[in-house]
Amino acid sequence: MYKYFVGRGARLLDQENPSWYENVDTNLLRQHSVYGCVLGQLYGDYDNGLDALESSTGKNMRNGWTHGFNAFGSGVFTFGGQAKYNKLTSYWIDEINLRRTTAA
């Protein structure tokens, strides 16, 4: 499930900024962090990223989980939350590495 949503989010970022993956440090990537997540690294923080994508696409981005930007219904401190965010981070790293390999 998360892999599908992360792919969807990556494709959205491809449309908005085709070289987005060059600006994400995978060594610092932490999807549970509002600053260290993909949107945080690209837009300054998670909420700024959602706002920017919502503004440019006209889509309601308040449900960031539909694009793999957060884990649906899972705060880091809820049962299993950290494991879900670790999985999200792993899928984002896969998407970023795929784009870096393809671009090379």
N, C-alpha and C positions, 0 to 999 in steps of 0.2 A: 504494500500500500504506500509506504513512504517513498519508495523508489519512484513510483509513478508520479507522485506529487512533486518531488524534487526535479524530475525531468521536465515537468510542466513549468516549474519556476525558472529553470535554466533556459528553456526555450523562450519564455517571456523576457528574460534578461537579454538573450540573444537579439531579440527584436528591438529592444530599447537601447542597447549599447553592445554592439557585436564583439567588442574586446573586453567585456566586463571581467572575464576570468583572469585577465592579466593583472588586475588590481586587487585580487584576493590572495592574501598570504595563507596558504593552507596549513602552515605550521602554527599559525595563531587562530585558525578557524575554530570557533566554538558556537554551535547553533543555539546553545542555551544562553548566550551572552548578547545583550542588546547592542553592544559595541563590537564584539568579536565575531558575530554571525556574518553571513554573506551581505545582508542589507546594511549592517553596521559598518562593515569595511568599505562598502561602496558609497553609502549616503550619510555616514556619520553616526547613525544609530538606526535601530530597527524601525521605529515609528516614522522617522524621516524617509526611510526607504519605502515604506508602505504608502506614505503620502505622495511621494514622487511618482511611484508607479500608478497610483490611483489617478493622479492628475494627468499623466501622459497617456494612459490607456483608456480612461473613462470607466474602468472596472472597479467594483467595490473590493478593495484589498484588505478590509478589516479582518477577514478570515484568512490570514496569511498561511494557514495550514493547507489550504487548497492548492498552494504552489510550493509546498515544502519548506516554507520559511519558519514555521514552528511546528511543534508536535500537538496535534489536536487534543484538547482537553488535558494537557499534561504540563503543569508547571514543573520546574526542576525538582521541587521538593515534594511533589505528590508521588504516590506509589509507582515506581517504575519510570518516573519522569526522566531521570538522568540517563538511563539506558536508552530511552526513546530518542533523546537529543543526541546521544553518541551515535546512534544509528543514522539519524538525519545528517550529522556532520560527516560521517563516512560516505554517505551517498552524494553529498555535495562535493567532497573531494574527488570522488569518481567522475562526476560530471566535469569538474574543472580540469582534471588530468586528461580526460578524453578530448576536450577542446584544445588543450595545450599540445597534445600529441598530433591532433589533426591539423592544427595550424602550422606545425613545424615543418 
